[in-house]
Amino acid sequence: MAKIIAGLGTSHVPAIGAAIDHEKTQESYWKPLFEGIQPARQWINELKPDVCIIVYNDHASAFSLEAISTFAIGVAPEFLPADEGYGPRKVPAVKGNSKLAWHIAESLIKDEFDMTIVNEMPVDHGLTVPLSLMYDKPDVWPCEVIPLCVNVIQYPQPTANRCYNLGKSICRAVESYPEAIRVAIVGTGGLSHQLQGERAGLINSDFDENWLDDLVSKPEELKNVSHTEYLREAGSEGIEMIMWFIMRGALDERVKQVYRFTHCPVSNTNYGLLALENES
């Protein structure tokens, strides 16, 4: 059967993609970040997942406020990089796994999650930056990808508890798939940051570090933190952190923290990375 072999959490700051694309990773501003992610790159290279389920939020590239889906899963065989206003990133096309994606979609819907099934969509920095962080600049991405898009833009967003339970349902779906496929699940977004308003530039490193501690060791408690607390402590865009719960829910209750790294600031964001494996 298929199996989820690991979980990765990472911020998806768009400027990181620009730094990689324009060969700026060794400049003084960026070098500490890219040195800090190297152990995670080595780890993912050793794991060699066949498929990565990447949980992210679209930034008005594939969806608009005309129709808002809480959870959307991409089932296409290929997803092209989106033009976010300055041309598409010059990265490889993202290859999907339609057969597994449709299986997961059917399983989730039977598990009473109302998924939007998407047959065609461009993927923006929310998905491509995590791939670049994992794999740098390959000619072809070394894994297939199933995009899972979450609404964290328009109120009301799903709760962290709902995301956590979705992760559990994804785990059941993957493990009921009959082919031997190694799957990694990637939760993206956050950590604390706010991009507009009177609190623009807000970063709360203490909240972020405590949150990472609890996500690893006691997610059942952390999942009950309210949206209001995320907004107050982590900023308006810090609500993206709820997407990490889908990754965490797809893993066992007890996990091993393989690697953790934070760096501040990265383009007005507290960057965070977390690599997890099941203890068993």
C-alpha positions in Angstrom: 0.0 0.0 0.0 1.0 3.7 -0.2 2.4 5.2 2.9 3.0 8.7 4.3 6.7 8.6 5.2 7.3 12.2 6.4 5.9 15.6 7.0 7.5 19.0 6.2 6.3 22.4 7.3 7.8 25.5 5.7 7.0 29.2 5.0 6.4 30.0 1.4 7.7 33.5 1.2 7.6 34.6 -2.5 11.0 36.5 -2.2 12.7 33.2 -1.5 11.7 32.0 -5.0 13.0 35.3 -6.4 16.3 34.8 -4.6 16.7 31.3 -6.0 15.6 32.3 -9.5 18.0 35.3 -9.7 21.1 33.6 -8.1 21.0 35.6 -4.9 21.2 32.8 -2.4 24.8 33.5 -1.4 24.3 37.3 -0.9 24.6 38.4 2.7 20.9 38.8 3.3 20.0 35.3 2.0 23.0 33.2 2.8 22.0 32.4 6.5 18.6 31.2 5.3 19.9 28.9 2.6 22.6 27.5 4.8 19.9 26.8 7.4 17.7 24.8 5.1 20.5 22.5 3.8 19.9 19.7 6.3 16.3 19.5 5.3 17.3 19.3 1.6 19.7 16.5 2.4 16.9 14.7 4.4 14.3 15.0 1.6 16.9 13.8 -0.9 17.6 10.7 1.2 13.8 10.0 1.7 13.1 10.4 -2.1 9.3 10.6 -1.9 7.4 9.5 -5.0 4.6 12.0 -4.4 4.4 15.2 -2.3 1.0 16.4 -1.2 1.6 20.2 -0.9 -0.9 22.1 1.3 -0.8 25.8 0.4 -3.0 28.8 -0.2 -3.6 30.3 -3.6 -2.8 34.1 -3.9 -5.5 35.0 -6.5 -3.6 33.1 -9.2 -6.0 30.2 -9.8 -9.0 31.4 -7.8 -10.8 34.7 -7.1 -13.3 36.1 -4.7 -16.0 35.2 -7.2 -16.0 31.6 -5.8 -14.3 30.5 -2.7 -13.6 26.9 -1.8 -12.5 26.0 1.7 -10.5 23.0 0.5 -9.6 22.2 -3.2 -7.6 19.3 -4.6 -5.8 19.3 -7.9 -6.3 16.1 -9.9 -4.7 17.2 -13.2 -1.6 15.4 -14.7 0.3 18.7 -14.9 0.2 22.1 -13.2 2.0 25.1 -14.8 3.6 27.9 -12.8 1.3 30.9 -12.5 2.0 34.4 -13.7 1.7 36.5 -10.5 2.2 39.8 -12.3 5.8 39.5 -13.3 5.7 36.4 -15.6 5.7 32.8 -14.5 8.6 31.5 -12.4 11.1 29.8 -14.7 10.8 26.5 -12.9 9.7 23.1 -14.2 6.1 22.3 -14.7 4.6 20.4 -11.8 3.7 16.9 -12.6 0.7 15.5 -10.9 -0.5 12.0 -10.0 -4.1 12.0 -11.2 -4.8 8.4 -10.2 -3.8 8.9 -6.5 -5.3 12.4 -6.4 -8.7 11.1 -7.5 -8.5 8.3 -5.0 -7.8 10.8 -2.2 -10.6 13.1 -3.4 -13.1 10.2 -3.4 -11.9 9.0 0.0 -12.1 12.5 1.6 -15.6 13.1 0.2 -16.8 9.7 1.5 -15.2 10.8 4.8 -17.6 13.8 4.7 -15.1 16.5 3.6 -16.6 18.7 0.9 -13.6 18.9 -1.5 -13.6 21.1 -4.6 -12.0 19.0 -7.4 -9.9 21.0 -9.8 -9.0 19.6 -13.2 -6.9 22.6 -14.3 -5.1 25.4 -12.4 -1.9 27.3 -12.3 0.2 27.0 -9.2 1.8 30.1 -7.6 4.6 30.7 -5.1 2.6 29.1 -2.3 3.4 25.7 -4.0 6.5 26.4 -6.1 8.6 28.0 -3.4 8.4 25.0 -1.1 9.5 22.8 -4.0 12.4 25.1 -4.6 13.3 25.0 -1.0 13.3 21.2 -1.1 14.9 20.6 -4.4 16.7 23.9 -5.5 16.8 24.3 -9.3 16.4 20.9 -11.0 15.5 20.5 -14.7 12.6 18.3 -13.6 11.0 18.2 -10.2 12.1 14.8 -8.7 8.6 14.0 -7.3 5.0 14.1 -8.5 2.8 16.6 -6.7 -0.8 16.7 -5.5 -1.8 20.3 -4.8 -4.2 20.9 -1.9 -5.4 24.5 -1.6 -6.9 25.9 1.6 -8.8 29.2 2.0 -6.9 31.3 4.5 -7.6 34.5 2.6 -11.4 35.2 2.9 -13.3 34.9 6.2 -14.4 32.5 7.5 -11.4 30.2 7.2 -11.5 26.6 8.4 -10.5 25.9 12.0 -7.1 24.4 12.9 -9.1 21.4 14.2 -10.8 21.0 10.9 -7.4 21.1 9.1 -6.0 18.6 11.6 -8.9 16.2 11.0 -8.5 16.6 7.3 -4.8 15.5 7.7 -6.0 12.3 9.5 -8.5 11.6 6.6 -5.7 12.1 4.1 -3.6 9.6 5.9 -6.4 7.0 5.8 -6.9 7.8 2.1 -3.2 7.3 1.2 -2.9 4.1 3.2 -6.0 2.6 1.4 -4.3 3.1 -2.0 -3.1 -0.3 -3.2 0.1 0.8 -5.0 3.4 1.0 -3.1 4.0 4.8 -3.2 6.1 6.8 -0.8 4.2 10.0 0.1 5.5 13.1 1.9 3.0 15.8 3.0 4.0 19.5 3.1 2.2 22.1 5.1 3.1 25.7 4.1 2.6 29.3 5.1 3.4 31.5 8.1 5.0 31.9 10.5 4.0 35.2 12.0 3.7 38.1 9.6 1.4 40.9 8.6 1.6 42.7 5.3 -0.8 45.6 5.7 -2.6 47.9 8.2 -1.3 49.6 11.3 0.6 46.4 12.4 2.3 45.8 9.1 5.7 44.2 9.7 4.5 42.4 12.9 6.7 39.4 13.9 6.2 37.4 17.1 9.1 35.0 17.3 8.3 33.9 20.9 4.8 32.9 19.8 6.1 31.1 16.8 8.7 29.0 18.7 6.2 28.0 21.3 3.7 27.1 18.6 6.3 24.9 16.8 7.1 23.1 20.2 3.4 22.4 20.7 2.8 21.3 17.1 5.3 18.6 17.5 4.5 17.4 21.0 0.8 18.3 21.7 -1.1 19.1 18.5 -4.4 17.9 20.2 -4.2 20.9 22.5 -2.8 23.4 20.0 -5.5 22.7 17.4 -8.0 24.5 19.7 -6.3 27.9 19.5 -8.8 30.3 18.0 -8.5 32.4 14.9 -8.6 35.5 17.0 -5.5 34.4 18.9 -3.6 33.7 15.6 -4.6 37.2 14.3 -3.6 38.9 17.6 -0.3 37.0 18.1 0.8 36.1 14.6 -0.7 38.8 12.4 -3.3 38.8 9.7 -1.2 36.5 7.5 -0.1 34.4 10.4 -3.5 32.6 10.1 -1.7 30.6 7.3 -0.2 28.5 10.1 -3.4 26.5 10.3 -2.3 24.7 7.1 0.5 23.0 9.0 -2.1 21.1 10.9 -3.1 19.2 7.8 0.5 18.0 7.6 0.6 17.2 11.3 -2.7 15.4 11.3 -1.5 13.1 8.5 1.3 11.8 10.8 1.1 9.7 14.0 0.3 11.2 17.4 4.0 10.7 18.3 6.5 12.0 15.9 10.3 12.5 15.7 11.5 16.0 15.0 14.3 15.4 12.4 15.2 19.0 11.9 13.9 22.5 12.8 15.1 25.9 11.6 13.8 29.4 12.0 15.3 32.6 10.6 14.1 36.2 11.0 13.4 38.3 9.1 12.8 37.0 5.6 10.9 39.7 3.7 8.9 40.8 6.8 8.2 37.2 7.8 9.6 34.9 10.5 10.7 32.0 8.3 10.1 28.5 9.8 11.0 24.9 8.7 10.1 21.7 10.4 10.9 18.1 9.3 9.0 15.3 11.0 8.8 11.5 10.8 6.6 9.1 12.6 8.3 7.5 15.6 7.2 4.1 14.5 
